[in-house]
Structures are given as C-alpha cells and as structure tokens.
Amino acid sequence: MTTQPSREIETFDNPNPGRDYEILIDSPEFTCLCPMTGQPDFATITVTYVPDLRCVELKSLKLYLWSYREEGAFHEAVTNQICDDLVKALAPRSLEVRAMFNIRGGITTTVIVRHPK
C-alpha cells in the first residue's frame, strides 16, 4: 500500500484572505479504538472553519484522521487533539470540530470543540 496514515497536515494559501467565508468538511468514516476495551469506535468528524491565510489540503486531512485508526483514545481527548492540531497548522480565524460517535451500548456521544473558545 503506497498511501499511509500521517500526522502531517498540509495546507495551501487561502485564495481569498480578505473575505470571511466558512469551510465545512465532513468525514463520516473516522475510527479510533476505545482505550478501555480496545474495540473500534466509529464517528463522523465535521470540521467547520473560517480560514485566515491557510486552508487545509483535504487528502492530508484524510490521512491525518486515518492515523487514529489503531490508537486508543477517549472521545473527548481525540476531538480536542484534532482541534489543537488543525489550529496549529492553519491559524484560522475560527474553527470547530464536531465528533459524532456512533451508538455503543445504547449511548451516542457528540463532542464539540471550538477555537477560539
């Protein structure tokens, strides 16, 4: 397999930095492992942001999210980490990460992290 997961988030120049506009990205195939049981957790990750000078390159975001597939992570921790990493890479005007985890044991979890707070 030539494509591998990666924690490197690539960016490109915002084509219109003088205007506020919103970018919404959905990734319905996010997976990580429950740190308590090792069972897979499935989620839809939605990133909504207003770029400043940089925009996220989508393939690198896909590979970044893929890098969590074999990692044990609590829902709250992984959502905050994704937000932190995107803020570091993009320095956006605003950013929200919404992680909607699928049902397990009759419970669903949605974690929402915003920057700035």
C-alpha positions, 0 to 999 in steps of 0.5 A, a space after each residue: 500500500 503506497 498511501 499511509 496514515 500521517 500526522 502531517 497536515 498540509 495546507 495551501 494559501 487561502 485564495 481569498 484572505 480578505 473575505 470571511 467565508 466558512 469551510 465545512 468538511 465532513 468525514 463520516 468514516 473516522 475510527 479510533 479504538 476505545 482505550 478501555 476495551 480496545 474495540 473500534 469506535 466509529 464517528 463522523 468528524 465535521 470540521 467547520 472553519 473560517 480560514 485566515 491565510 491557510 486552508 487545509 489540503 483535504 487528502 492530508 486531512 484524510 490521512 491525518 484522521 486515518 492515523 487514529 485508526 489503531 490508537 486508543 483514545 477517549 472521545 473527548 481527548 481525540 476531538 480536542 487533539 484534532 482541534 489543537 492540531 488543525 489550529 496549529 497548522 492553519 491559524 484560522 480565524 475560527 474553527 470547530 470540530 464536531 465528533 459524532 460517535 456512533 451508538 455503543 451500548 445504547 449511548 451516542 456521544 457528540 463532542 464539540 470543540 471550538 477555537 477560539 473558545 
